[in-house]
């Protein structure tokens, strides 16, 4: 059966199949609303200024066209950019590769050296506990030495 949904001579089933594929590739309205491209532009602009980079230099570093850098910085064109574009810009701005993606989603970006792996926080806490235990051990050793000295003086006085 042939119809007129979107193309002449194209079977309706094929047209519906194409529409279904397009729809699954699209994201929900909530996901788009949650994206803050303005914040991405502000972050790029602020970091570029901080590093003393011009748009042209940022474009060269990131291998992204200067036009796209300008559009993102000034938030002039409302369209979704690829994850690779945001990663390339993040790295060129000396940030974690996922920095601008986090800004886009309204999340706190990772600091340099962080991987986003939940075990990083656990390891960090364990290191902190080790440091505290080392400090406690040193204090106990000092107290023990002092007690031994006091005990030795007391023994000498009672003899």
PyMOL commands that set and color helices and strands:
alter all, ss='L'
color gray80, all
select helices_A, chain A and resi 12-25+29-34+37-51+55-62+66-74+83-92+99-105+118-158
alter helices_A, ss='H'
color red, helices_A
deselect
rebuild
show_as cartoon
